[in-house]
Amino acid sequence: MMFKKAAVVGAGTMGRGIAFAIGVKGIEVTLQDINEEMLELSKDYIKKQFEISIEKQKITEEEAAKNLEKIHYTTNLEEAAKDADIVIEAVLELMDLKIELFKKLDDITPSHTILATNTSTMSPTEIAAATNRPGQCVALHFFNPVPKMKLIEIIRGLETSDETMQKALQFGELIGKECVQINEFPGFATSRMNCLIGNEAMNMVMEGVGSVEDIDKAMKLGLNHPMGPLELADLVGLDTRLRNMEYLHQTLGEKFRPCPLLVKYVKAGRLGRKSGKGFYDYSAKK
């Protein structure tokens, strides 16, 4: 098997979901984060996902026990990445942070290792330029929640080789995902459209066009979206969405200017599900 070992850097919502998606298929994976508490939360999350998979008869108890042992956790980046065949970065959407991380990974990992970023909007070309292996760098954009969402958007940077794209496709298939190939442009395909829809929904709330609930309901029942754009923004995190919008506004122009209501909510600490309140109040649902 081409991918015997994987590493995921960043144990937030996306990172732990990606680690589970890899581990549940029997591939050895190490999840790394500088925060021990995040790793402990990830252990609980991944264990729960295995239990759900058993209940849904997607995996046997024996397979689950075997594969769960192949998922490791560490705060040490070198320990996680030193012998990985692929490393997937899932840290905050901050370009400087990603560039610094890729420089480190370039030094730590073997020469054959593919370095992938899970960025939803930012340039894999710019990130790859920080390494001595831009041909082996690619964006693998997973979707939240990773265990349920079937898609990986594979984004080719300027220097990404055909071989790396082919290996990325094979990796996606290996972990049971459907893949689409996209040439790099700010926002790629899905984030570019999704951010625009979500931002317009926020403007509509601000303008009093409809309530949060009714706008989401209209999109779900009228346009067959599985989740309303405001629900989705809360799930992603309003701070993350704001960073995405700011980047798209900078690179693609005025139509991506962040809604003032989004800016206000983030300043107030209303970040969505993770803070207990965003466009919806989740504290009352506990």
C-alpha positions in Angstrom: 0.0 0.0 0.0 1.4 3.4 -1.0 0.1 5.1 2.2 1.2 3.1 5.2 1.5 6.0 7.6 -0.2 9.4 7.8 0.0 12.4 10.0 -2.6 15.1 10.7 -1.4 18.4 12.2 -4.1 20.2 14.2 -6.6 18.5 16.5 -9.5 20.8 16.0 -12.9 19.9 14.4 -11.4 19.2 11.0 -8.2 17.6 12.1 -9.8 15.0 14.4 -12.4 14.3 11.7 -9.6 13.7 9.1 -7.7 11.5 11.5 -10.8 9.3 12.1 -11.5 9.1 8.4 -7.9 7.8 7.9 -7.8 5.5 10.9 -11.2 3.9 10.4 -9.8 2.5 7.1 -7.0 0.8 8.9 -4.2 3.2 8.0 -1.8 4.1 10.8 -2.2 7.8 11.6 -0.8 10.2 14.2 -2.8 13.3 15.2 -0.5 16.1 16.4 -1.4 19.3 18.3 0.5 21.6 20.6 -2.5 21.5 23.0 -2.8 18.4 25.1 -6.5 19.2 25.9 -7.4 19.2 22.2 -5.8 15.8 21.9 -7.8 14.4 24.8 -11.0 15.8 23.3 -10.0 14.2 20.0 -9.6 10.8 21.6 -13.1 11.0 23.0 -14.5 12.2 19.6 -12.7 9.4 17.6 -13.8 6.7 20.0 -17.4 8.0 19.7 -17.2 7.9 15.9 -16.0 4.3 16.0 -19.0 3.4 18.2 -21.3 5.1 15.7 -19.7 3.2 12.9 -20.3 -0.1 14.7 -23.9 0.8 15.4 -24.4 1.5 11.7 -22.7 -1.7 10.8 -20.0 0.0 8.8 -17.4 -1.8 10.7 -17.2 -4.8 13.1 -16.3 -4.5 16.8 -13.1 -6.5 16.0 -12.1 -4.2 13.1 -12.9 -1.1 15.2 -10.7 -2.3 18.1 -7.8 -3.1 15.7 -8.0 0.2 13.8 -8.4 2.3 16.9 -5.0 1.1 18.1 -3.5 2.5 14.9 -4.5 6.1 15.8 -1.8 7.8 17.9 -1.7 11.2 19.6 1.3 13.5 20.3 2.3 17.1 20.9 5.6 16.5 19.1 5.5 17.4 15.5 8.7 15.5 14.5 7.4 12.4 16.2 4.1 12.6 14.2 5.6 13.4 10.8 9.1 11.9 10.6 8.0 8.7 8.8 4.7 9.7 7.3 3.9 9.0 3.7 1.4 11.9 3.7 1.0 14.8 6.2 -2.3 16.8 6.2 -2.2 20.3 7.8 -5.5 21.3 9.5 -4.4 24.4 11.5 -6.1 27.8 11.6 -6.7 29.7 8.3 -3.7 31.9 8.8 -1.2 32.0 5.9 1.9 32.8 8.1 1.1 29.9 10.3 0.7 27.5 7.4 3.9 28.6 5.8 5.9 28.3 9.0 4.5 24.8 9.5 5.3 23.6 5.9 8.9 24.8 6.3 9.2 22.6 9.4 7.5 19.6 7.7 9.8 20.0 4.7 12.8 19.5 7.1 11.2 16.7 9.2 9.6 14.4 6.6 11.2 11.9 4.2 11.8 13.0 0.6 8.8 11.0 -0.7 6.2 12.5 1.7 3.3 14.4 0.2 2.5 17.6 2.1 -1.2 18.6 2.0 -3.1 21.6 3.3 -6.7 21.4 4.3 -7.2 25.1 3.6 -10.6 26.0 2.3 -9.6 29.2 0.5 -5.9 29.9 0.7 -3.2 29.4 -2.0 -1.5 26.0 -1.9 1.0 27.5 -4.4 2.1 30.2 -1.8 2.2 27.6 1.0 4.2 25.1 -1.2 6.7 27.8 -2.1 8.0 27.7 1.5 9.3 24.1 0.8 11.9 22.5 -1.3 9.3 20.1 -2.7 6.5 22.3 -4.3 5.7 19.4 -6.7 4.7 17.2 -3.8 2.4 19.8 -2.2 -1.3 19.9 -2.7 -4.5 21.1 -1.1 -6.9 18.4 0.2 -10.0 20.3 1.2 -12.2 18.1 3.5 -15.7 19.0 4.5 -17.3 19.3 8.0 -18.3 16.9 9.5 -15.6 14.8 7.9 -17.1 11.4 8.8 -20.4 12.2 7.0 -19.2 14.3 4.1 -18.1 12.3 1.1 -16.2 15.0 -0.8 -12.5 15.9 -1.0 -11.7 18.9 -3.2 -8.2 18.3 -4.5 -6.6 21.6 -5.5 -3.5 21.7 -7.8 -1.0 24.4 -7.0 1.1 25.9 -9.8 4.0 23.4 -9.2 2.0 20.4 -8.1 3.1 17.4 -10.2 0.8 15.0 -12.1 2.2 12.2 -9.9 1.2 14.0 -6.7 -2.3 14.7 -8.1 -2.7 11.0 -8.9 -1.5 9.9 -5.5 -3.9 12.4 -3.9 -6.7 10.9 -5.8 -5.7 7.4 -4.8 -5.5 8.5 -1.1 -9.0 10.0 -1.3 -10.3 6.7 -2.8 -8.5 4.7 -0.1 -10.3 6.5 2.7 -13.6 6.2 1.0 -14.1 9.7 -0.3 -15.3 11.1 -3.7 -12.8 13.5 -5.2 -12.9 16.4 -7.6 -9.9 18.1 -9.1 -9.7 21.9 -9.1 -7.1 24.2 -10.4 -6.0 26.8 -7.9 -8.0 30.0 -7.7 -9.0 31.9 -4.5 -11.8 30.0 -2.8 -11.4 27.1 -5.1 -14.9 25.8 -6.2 -16.9 25.0 -3.1 -15.7 27.7 -0.7 -16.1 30.4 -3.3 -19.7 29.6 -3.8 -20.5 28.7 -0.2 -19.0 31.8 1.3 -21.0 34.0 -1.1 -24.3 32.3 -0.3 -23.6 32.4 3.4 -22.6 36.1 3.3 -25.7 37.0 1.4 -27.8 35.1 4.0 -26.2 37.2 6.7 -26.9 40.4 4.8 -30.5 39.3 4.5 -30.7 38.8 8.3 -29.1 42.2 8.9 -31.6 43.9 6.4 -34.6 42.3 8.1 -35.6 40.2 5.0 -36.4 37.2 7.2 -35.5 35.5 10.4 -32.4 33.3 10.8 -34.7 30.3 11.0 -36.8 31.2 8.0 -33.9 32.0 5.7 -32.3 28.6 6.5 -35.6 26.9 6.1 -36.1 28.5 2.7 -32.7 27.3 1.5 -33.3 23.8 2.8 -36.8 23.2 1.5 -36.8 25.6 -1.5 -33.3 24.8 -2.9 -32.7 21.4 -1.4 -29.7 22.4 0.7 -29.1 19.8 3.4 -28.2 22.5 5.9 -29.1 26.2 5.9 -26.2 28.7 5.2 -26.4 30.2 8.7 -26.5 26.8 10.4 -23.5 25.9 8.4 -21.6 29.1 9.2 -22.2 28.4 12.9 -20.9 24.9 12.4 -17.7 26.0 10.6 -17.1 28.8 13.1 -17.9 32.4 12.5 -14.3 33.4 13.2 -13.1 30.9 10.5 -15.8 32.2 8.1 -14.7 35.8 8.7 -11.1 34.9 7.9 -12.2 33.2 4.7 -14.3 36.2 3.7 -11.5 38.6 4.4 -9.1 36.6 2.2 -11.6 36.3 -0.6 -12.4 40.0 -0.3 -8.7 40.8 -0.6 -8.1 38.4 -3.6 -11.5 38.5 -5.5 -12.9 41.9 -4.8 -15.9 43.8 -3.4 -18.6 41.1 -3.8 -16.8 39.1 -1.0 -16.8 42.0 1.5 -17.7 40.4 4.8 -21.2 41.2 6.1 -21.0 43.8 9.0 -23.2 41.5 11.1 -20.6 38.7 10.8 -17.8 41.1 11.9 -19.9 42.3 14.8 -20.7 38.7 16.0 -17.0 37.7 15.9 -16.0 40.8 17.9 -18.7 39.9 20.5 -17.3 36.4 20.8 -20.4 34.8 19.1 -18.4 32.2 17.1 -21.1 29.6 16.5 -21.4 26.1 18.0 -17.9 26.2 19.6 -18.7 29.2 21.7 -22.4 28.2 22.4 -23.9 31.1 20.4 -23.7 32.4 16.9 -26.7 32.9 14.6 -28.4 30.3 16.9 -28.2 29.9 20.6 -26.8 26.4 21.4 -26.6 26.9 25.2 -30.4 26.3 25.5 -30.1 23.1 23.5 -27.7 21.4 26.0 
